[in-house]
Amino acid sequence: MIYRQLGRSGIRVSAISLGCEGFAGKSRREAVEMMGYAVASGVNFIDLYASDPELRSTIGAALAEVRGGVQVQGHIGSVWKNGQYMRSRNVAEARAAFDDLQTRLGRETIEVGMIHYCDELEDFHAIFDTGFIELATKWKQAGRIGSIGLSSHNPVVAKMAVETGLIDVLMFSVNPCYDVQPPGEEVEKLWADEVYEAHFHNFNPEREELYALCERRNVGIDVMKVFAGGDLLKADQSMFGRAMTPVQALNYALTRPAVAAVMAGCGSVAEIEAALRWCTASEEERDYSTVLAGLERCSWSGHCMYCGHCAPCPKEIRIADVNKFLNLALARGGVPETVREHYRALAHHASECIQCGACEKRCPFSVPVREKMKQAAELFGC
């Protein structure tokens, strides 16, 4: 397993982590088997957004029986009313629901208290202009939660949340299908037929800026909807007309700036095993450029996708990393100190580029790599 720092939260999490919606309807024996397999394989981080008391108790029982330290991301504002899940911004309801979560999981501390599902501007103000955010900040100060998170599908609202300085972790939907689309308040439009039939060119700038902002602010991203609801895995349902493998989709998300982990929604040991294949997959198996390059309706021409296809460099420059740090600096309009230090920590720098052009010949997205190396050398001074 590969472990990464989850931004400024202070915890290290497994790159392949576990969303728990797949545990719904499972017996406790099945849940223990699934959780036990995941933890034995190195998974140490789970997300539980569901408010269903039965599911929470099932997860609690499974966690009690497995060995190993599992860190929990639990949602604030996911409540159970009249026998069904609801999202609430009522402080009393959110408090009671979180009390229930901790009791059923048997935990005094939840590592990440995730403010549940904020896509609309009005909802943003219902959280940050009221006592709702104070609930989370007081819990963090008291040690009831380790850090504060927010989950969203809308890059505009997510960016506003990060800019408050109160959010340590962002749970966001990351996949190439959504990354080309403009922001919106209606999450269902991300997979609407008319959107899938549209033409797009390059990354949506709001999404790219969000990832760059999180990297600069050291806000860790954990990913939901990595397979776009399964659409990316089927050629006849994907907007690209080509199927990605689970490993390719996972690798795409895990190569975005600030992304620490993917919360894989798995409903069986076999599905957990399939997600974990990313850990041992070869570079060829992880390569998602074969799906995204040369498309008619969606093009990333000239834009580095951090796919690593440019390697190997005769001077051992990690070209994808150089491009990532360059893009982070350009998005800011300057070089933040954290980006500069990460760049300088690389074993080889852009100034070592011999302009051989081999990387450009291999690049499936027609990135002018030699020009980028010159630009990076000048910007970073080495």
N, C-alpha and C positions, 0 to 999 in steps of 0.2 A: 504494500500500500504506500502511496505517496501522501505526505502530510504537508499542509500549508497553513500559514498564519492567516487567521480570519481578521484581516485589517487590524484595527486598534483594539479589538475585543479582548486580546490577551490569551486567546485559546488557539491551539493548533488542531485542525480538523482534517479528516480524511478527504482527499479529493473526490472520491466517490462516497457520498453519504446517502442517507435514506429518508425519503418522504414516506409517511406512514399511512397514506390513504389506502394503500394496497392491503393493509391489515384488516380493513373493514369486512365484517362477516366471517372472519377466521375464528376458529376455536382457539382456546388458550394453548393447546398443544401445538397447533399449526403456527401460532404466533411465536411461541418459544423456539420452534424449529427454525423459523425464518430469521428471527433476531439473533439466535445463537450462531447461525451460519454467517450472517453479516459481520457480527462482532469478531468471530474467530478468523474472519478474512481481513480484519483490520479496520472495519468501519467503526468510527467512534463519535459520530454526530448524526442526530436524527431531527426531523422537523415534524411537529404535531400541531396541525392547525385545527383539526376536528374538535367539535364540542360535544359529540356524542358520548354520553357517559360510559356506555358499554365498551366502545372502542378505547377510550382512555384507560379504563380498567384493564382491558386486554393488554395494552401496551405496558401498563404498569406491572402486570404480572410477568410479562416477558422480560422486562428490564430487571426484575428482581431475581430471575433465575439464571441470567447469563453472567459470565465473568468478563470483567473488563470495564474500564471507565467510559461510559457513554454520556456524551454531552447532549443536552436537549435544547432545542429551539421551540419554545411554546408561544402561542399567539394570544395577544391581549385584544379583546374585543370580539372574539369568536365565542358566541354564547348558545345555550340550549334553551329554547322557549317553546312551549306547547308541543313538545315531542319532536322538534326539528332544529336544525342549525340556523342561526341568524348572525348577521354582523351588527354590532351595537357600539355606539359611542356614549352610551350611558355609563357613567363612572361606577355606579352601584352594581349594575349588571356585569360590567367588565371585571370588577373586583371579585364578585361572587363566582364567576366562571373561572377565574384564575385560581381562586381558593380551591375550587373543585379539581382543577388540573393538578395542582401540587399534591393534593390529598390522594388522588387516584394514582399518581406516579410515585408517591412516597418520597417527595423531594422538598427540601427546605429552600433550595436555590435552583432556579432555572437559568442555565448559562446565557441564553439569549431570549429576552422578552420581545417578541416580534409584534409590533402594532399591525393588526390584521387588515390587509387588503384595502389600500387607498389608491384609487385611480382618478377620482374627480376632484376638481379644484374646491368645490364646496365642502367635500369631505376632508380635504386637507385643512381647511380652516376650522372644521368641527373638531379636529385633533389638536392643532397647534395654537389655536386662539382660545382654548377652553382649559378646563381642569383635566382633560384627558391626558395630555402630555405630562402634566404634573404628576399624575398617578404613576406613570412609567419612571419618571426621574426620581421620585421619592423611593420607589422600589429599588432602583439601582443604588441609591445612596444607602439604603438600609441593607443591601446585600441579598435582597429577595430575588433579584435578577442580576446577572453579571454585566450585561450590556443591553442597549436598546436597539431594536431593529425596526424596520418598516418593510412591508411587502407591497409590491406594485407591479403593474404592467405598463404604466404610462411614464415615459422618460421625463416629461415636463414636470409632473407632480413629484416624481422620485427625486429629481434634481433639486426642487424646492425644499424637500425634506432634508436632503444631505446638506444643503446650504444653511440650514438652521444651526448646524453644529451639534445637534442633539442625537443624531443617528450614528451608531457605530457600525451597524450591519444593514445591508440592503438585500432583500430577497427579490429577485427580478427575473422575468421571463427572458431567457437568452437562447436564441437559435437563429440561423441565417434567414429563415423565412420572416421572422418578426423584425430582424435588424434592418431590413430594407424599407420597412413601412413607416409612414408618418405617425406621430403620437395621436392618441385619442382617448376619450373617457369611457368608451364602450369596448370592453375587452373582447366581446364576441366578434367585432369587426376584424380582429387580427386573423381570423380564419374564415371570413366570409367569402363566398364564391366569387363575388365581383372583385375583391381585393386579390385573390389568388390569380385572377385572369389579367390583372393590370401589369404594366411595364414599369420596372424600377431600374435606376442606375445608381450603384454604389450604396454605401452605408447611409442610413438616415442620420443627418448631422446631430439631431437631438440625442439619439441613442449613443453615438460615438462620444459626444461631449459628456454624457452621463458617466460612461465608463472611465473616461479620462479624469473627470472630477473625483470619482471615488478613489481612483489610484492616487491622486494628489492629496486628498484628505485622509487617506489611509482608512477608508470605509470599505470593509470586506463585502464582497458580493457572494451570496450563495444562490444557486440557480434553480428555478422551477421551469417547467414546460420545455425541457431541453429537446424533446422529440416533437414539439408542436402538436401535442395531443395524439401522436402517432402518425401524423400526416407526412413527416419527413422520411419515415421508414417505408413508404409505399409510393412507387413511381406514379400511380394513377391518382394519388391524392395530394402529392407534393406540388407546390407552385412551380418547382423547378423541372418537373417532368422526369426526375431521376430520383431513385431511392438512395438515402443514406443508410449506412449501417449504424447500429447503436454506438459502436466505438467511434465512428467518424463524427456523429452528432455530439457525443460527449467531449471529444477532443476540440471541436469548434468552440464550445462554451468555455472549456478550461484553458483556452489560449487567449481569451479576451482579457484586457486589463482589469485588475482588481478582483477577478474571479478566483475564489479560493476553493469552492466545492460545488458539486452538483447534487441536488437532492433528488435522487432517482426514485420515482414512484414505482415500486415493485410489488407484485401480488403473489409471488411464489419464490421459492429457493432458486428455481431455474432462471427467473428474471433477475434476481440479485446476482447470480453467477454471470449472466450475460453482461450486466453493467460492469462488473468487476473485471471483465476481460480487457477493459481499457488499460488497466494497470500493467499488464504483461504484453500488450499488443505491440507489434513492430511499428516503426515509423511509416511503413507502407500501409499497414492496416489503419493507422490513425489519419492518414492523409485524406482530408476532405476536399482538396482542390479538384479532384477528379469529378466530383459532383457539381461543383459551383462554377468551374471554368467553362468558357465558350457557350454560355446560354444566350438565347435571343431576347427573352423578356426580362431577365435579371442580369445585370453586368456589374462586375467589380473592377473593370479595366483601369489599370494604373494605380489601384489601391492595394497596399500590402495587407494581406489577410492573416499574416503571422503563421502561415501553414508550414513553413520550414522547407518548402520545395527548393529553395535557393541553395541549400546546403548540398555538398560540403564546400566550404570556402578554403582555398589553398593557404590562406593566412589564418584559418580557424576563427574568423570573425563570426559571431552569432548574429547573422544579418537580420533575422526576424526580430531579435531583441533590440538591436540598434534602431530598426525602423519603429518599433513600438515606443521606445523612449523619445525618438524624434517626434513622432506624432503627438505624444503626450505634451511635449514642450510647445509644439506649434499650436496645439489646441488652446494652450494657456496664453500664447503670445509672449512667451519668455521661458526661462528654464527654472522651474521650482527646485529648491535645494534637494528635496528627496529624489527627484528624477535625476538630477546631476550626480548624486552619490550612487544611485543604482547603476547609472551608465558607467561611471568610473570604476565600479566594482567588476565590470566585465573583464575577462582575461585579455581580450583583444578589442581594439577600438577602430572606429571608422577611418582614422588617419592611416591605418595600416593597409587599407585597400589598395591593391595594385592595378585596379581598373581593368581586370582581365575580361570582364563581361560574361564569364561562365554562368554566374548567378542569373543574369537577365535571360539567358537562353533557356534556363530551366524554369523560370517564373511563369506559371500559368495565367497570371493576371496582368502581364505586360507592365510591371512596375519598373521605372527607370532607376534601377538599383544603384548604378554608379553615381548618378546625380544625387541620390539620397545619401550615399556615403560621404560625398563631398560636403553636402549640406550639414550632415551630422558632425563631421570633423570640425567644420567652421563654428557651428553653434556651441558645441561642447568643449572646443579647444583641444581636442585630442582624438 
